[in-house]
Amino acid sequence: MATASTTAEKKITRAEFEAMIDKTFAAMKASGVPREREQLQKDLLDRLSQRASMSVEDFEKSLDAASAEEEDEAPAKPTRRKDLSEATKSLREITSKGPYFYENPNDTAMFQTMIQLNRAAGINANLLITGPSGSGKSEGVGMAANREGIPFYKVDCASVTTDDKWVGHKEFDTSKGTIYVLSEFLKWISATDCPPGLVLLDEVNRLHPTRMNILFPLLDGSRSIWVPELGITIEKHPDTIIMATANKGTGFTGTHKMDDALEGRFGYRMERTWPVAKEEAKILRERTGIDDTQANTLVAIAGETRKKATTDDLPFPVSTRDLLNASALVAAGMSITEACEWTFVKFYEEAGGPTAPRIMVRQILQGKATGK
């Protein structure tokens, strides 16, 4: 046990005092010496307070003061997380109700008009939706199809890296001979083995230019595709609706310039942008369950990056998709600063010294998340 001088000098904490009691109590119990723990604590308090030349009351105050000093000096501990199973269950309950999605009323009306022009009037009305990545272009199309009760088929143009993925392939069947195996894209266009629906060419400007040519006749008056690889013509089903999305502007790697002839065949345009702040905050709350303050802070961070992206201070802005990723971590118990570090902060380059994009985003994060 500590001597009077070392005890006074060390300023033991409340936790250390409790550990001393536990150790002494365990030793006495093992030796068969009967003793109540409460009495042992009282005796130890009396003995240590006398050695420190203090009253029992003052000694107890010194225990608490030493504990507080230790907490101040201790390195910051990671933010305490919620139980992940609890957070996952909460998120599952939220998403099972159907995701909240904000859409400008004008965009909603335009989607309805496009569907009516195609199906009721028989017009080949092809819609191109442009806007920044993560602004809800693809999701808006899917929501529109769901709202109208139309099957929704999405072609991930970035993954169409070979001709067979784009149009299909031939293969030999022992009983049927050579047969044509259509790609999913051509099946959806022609409504082969599936009902006609809305086909979305997602991020069409990630499609290699050599594979864009096949779309020309499909999008114009002929409404059919000659597939030389298969030696067949594929007819677009009369009720099939074609829309496309494209990320346009700076900061989009892996995109190709759309051929003017192809772009011109999309006679109708929609330009999506970020939701207004209160609606974007609502998206975060409704989808992840974070509170108003957390949602508003995240939206404010994104808003500042978007301002700086328009002046080329940042190469690209934080998107709604990025905010949803960060919100999921916040809902699981992370601080906003941690959540942003684990999601979009590291998308930015750190090279460039004090003016590096990553440094700039961290400064925005520090200011908005801590108020400094």
WOWOQUI-V381847 format. One record per residue. PHI is phi in degrees with one decimal (999 if undefined). OMEGA is omega as a letter, one per 20 degrees, with the letter a starting at -180 (none if undefined). BURIAL is b if it has 24 or more other ideal C-beta (glycine too) atoms within 12 Angstrom, else e. Layout:
# WOWOQUI-V381847
[[PHI OMEGA BURIAL] [PHI OMEGA BURIAL]]
This chain:
# WOWOQUI-V381847
[[999 a e] [-65.7 r e] [-78.5 a e] [-61.3 a e] [-69.4 a e] [-70.1 r e] [-65.4 a b] [-66.6 a e] [-71.3 a e] [-73.2 a e] [55.5 a b] [-64.5 a b] [-89.2 r b] [-61.2 a b] [-65.3 r e] [-68.3 r e] [-63.3 r b] [-63.1 r e] [-65.9 r e] [-62.4 r b] [-63.1 a b] [-59.7 a e] [-64.3 a e] [-66.5 a b] [-63.3 r b] [-64.9 a e] [-65.9 a e] [-69.1 a e] [-66.7 r e] [-66.2 a e] [-85.4 r e] [80.0 r e] [-87.6 a e] [-69.3 r e] [-160.1 r e] [-80.7 a e] [-64.2 a e] [-62.6 r e] [-67.9 r e] [-61.6 r b] [-62.2 a b] [-64.4 a e] [-63.1 a e] [-68.0 r b] [-61.5 a b] [-61.0 a e] [-67.3 a b] [-71.9 r b] [-68.0 r b] [-66.9 a e] [-65.2 r e] [-88.6 a b] [56.6 r e] [-130.4 r e] [-74.8 r e] [-59.3 a e] [-62.5 a e] [-67.0 r e] [-64.2 r b] [-64.3 r b] [-64.4 r e] [-67.0 r b] [-61.1 a b] [-67.5 r e] [-65.7 r e] [-64.7 r b] [-63.8 a e] [-65.0 r e] [-63.5 a e] [-64.7 r e] [-65.2 r e] [-66.3 a e] [-84.7 a e] [-69.5 r e] [-62.5 a e] [-60.3 r e] [-88.9 r e] [-58.0 r e] [-56.8 r e] [-66.8 a e] [-88.1 r e] [-70.4 r e] [-60.6 a e] [-62.2 r e] [-64.3 r e] [-67.2 r e] [-64.5 a b] [-63.3 r e] [-61.7 r e] [-62.8 r e] [-65.0 r b] [-64.3 r e] [-64.3 r e] [-68.0 a b] [-71.5 a e] [-66.9 r e] [-82.2 a e] [97.1 a e] [-68.5 r e] [-76.9 a b] [-140.1 r b] [-90.7 r b] [-135.8 r b] [-57.0 a e] [-53.5 r e] [-66.2 r e] [-67.2 r b] [-59.0 r e] [-64.0 a e] [-67.6 r b] [-59.6 r b] [-61.5 r b] [-63.8 r e] [-60.6 a b] [-65.9 r b] [-66.4 r e] [-61.0 a e] [-71.0 a b] [-91.9 a b] [-92.2 a e] [-94.4 r e] [72.1 a e] [-90.9 r e] [-78.3 a b] [-95.8 a b] [-98.9 a b] [-106.6 r b] [-109.6 r b] [-108.4 r b] [-113.6 r b] [150.4 a b] [-68.1 r b] [-61.7 r b] [82.7 a b] [-95.3 r b] [96.1 a b] [-62.8 a b] [-64.6 a b] [-64.8 r b] [-61.6 r b] [-66.7 r b] [-61.1 r b] [-63.9 a b] [-63.4 r b] [-63.6 r b] [-63.0 a e] [-63.5 a e] [-91.9 r b] [70.5 a e] [-110.7 r b] [-57.5 a e] [-118.0 a b] [-122.6 a b] [-115.3 r b] [-97.5 r b] [-82.1 a e] [-62.5 a b] [-65.6 a b] [-91.0 r e] [-82.6 a b] [-105.2 r e] [-134.8 a e] [-63.2 a e] [-66.8 r e] [-69.6 a b] [-84.5 a b] [-120.4 a b] [119.1 a b] [-156.0 r e] [-94.8 r e] [-149.5 a e] [-100.4 r e] [-110.4 a e] [-61.1 a e] [-97.8 a e] [-106.4 a e] [79.6 a e] [-74.5 r e] [-124.6 r e] [-102.0 r b] [-106.1 a b] [-74.6 r b] [-69.9 r b] [-59.2 a b] [-57.3 a b] [-69.9 r b] [-64.0 a b] [-67.0 a b] [-63.9 a b] [-92.2 a b] [57.4 r b] [-88.0 a b] [63.7 r e] [-160.2 r e] [-71.7 r e] [-65.8 a b] [-154.7 r b] [-98.8 a b] [-101.3 r b] [-104.7 r b] [-87.8 a b] [-78.9 a b] [55.2 a b] [-60.9 r b] [-79.7 r b] [-96.6 r b] [-79.3 a b] [-62.4 a b] [-52.0 a e] [-67.9 r e] [-101.5 r b] [-77.9 a b] [-58.9 a e] [-64.7 a b] [-79.6 a b] [-52.5 a b] [-66.8 r b] [-64.9 a b] [-91.2 r b] [-102.8 a e] [-65.4 a e] [-72.6 r e] [52.7 r b] [-149.4 a b] [-131.0 r b] [-89.2 a e] [-109.3 a b] [-62.0 r e] [-60.8 a b] [-105.3 a b] [70.6 a e] [-137.3 r e] [-108.8 r e] [-107.3 r b] [-93.4 r e] [-73.1 r b] [-65.9 a b] [-56.3 a e] [-96.1 r b] [-77.3 r b] [-112.5 a b] [-114.4 r b] [-131.4 r b] [-144.4 r b] [-118.4 r b] [-148.3 r b] [-87.3 a b] [-121.6 r b] [122.0 a e] [-79.0 r e] [88.0 a b] [-109.4 r b] [-82.9 r e] [80.9 r e] [-97.3 r b] [-118.5 r b] [-68.0 r e] [-71.6 r b] [-58.5 a e] [-58.3 a e] [-65.6 r e] [-70.5 a b] [-60.9 a b] [-67.9 r e] [-79.9 r b] [-94.5 a b] [-75.6 a e] [-127.7 a b] [-125.2 r b] [-133.5 r b] [-112.7 a e] [-93.6 r b] [-137.9 a b] [-73.4 r b] [-62.7 r b] [-61.6 a e] [-53.0 a b] [-66.0 r e] [-76.5 r b] [-66.0 r b] [-62.6 r b] [-65.6 r b] [-57.8 a b] [-64.0 a b] [-64.8 a b] [-67.2 a b] [-91.0 a b] [-122.9 r b] [85.5 r b] [-69.8 a b] [-87.0 a e] [-58.1 a e] [-61.9 r e] [-62.7 a b] [-63.6 a b] [-64.4 r b] [-65.3 r b] [-62.9 r b] [-64.3 r b] [-64.5 r b] [-61.8 r b] [-61.8 a b] [-59.5 r b] [-68.5 r b] [-66.5 a b] [-69.5 r b] [-62.8 a e] [-72.1 r b] [-70.6 r b] [-71.9 r e] [-104.2 r e] [67.1 r e] [-70.6 r e] [-122.5 a b] [-71.1 r b] [-160.3 a b] [-93.2 r b] [-77.7 a b] [-95.5 r b] [-62.4 r b] [-61.6 r b] [-60.1 a b] [-64.6 r b] [-64.6 r b] [-62.2 r b] [-65.7 a b] [-62.2 r b] [-62.6 r b] [-71.5 r b] [-62.7 r b] [-62.6 r b] [-84.3 r b] [117.2 r b] [-75.3 r b] [-74.6 r b] [-60.6 a b] [-60.7 r b] [-61.4 a e] [-59.9 a b] [-68.2 r b] [-62.6 a b] [-79.5 a e] [-115.0 a b] [-87.7 a b] [-57.4 a b] [-78.0 r e] [-71.3 a b] [-91.3 r b] [-66.5 r e] [-101.7 r e] [-75.9 r e] [124.5 r e] [68.5 a e] [-62.3 a e] [-98.1 a e] [-60.4 r e] [-54.1 a b] [-65.7 r b] [-63.2 a e] [-63.4 r b] [-66.2 r b] [-65.6 r b] [-65.6 r b] [-62.4 a b] [-61.4 r b] [-61.1 a e] [-67.0 a e] [-81.0 a b] [-82.3 a b] [-115.2 a e] [77.0 a e] [-100.1 none e]]
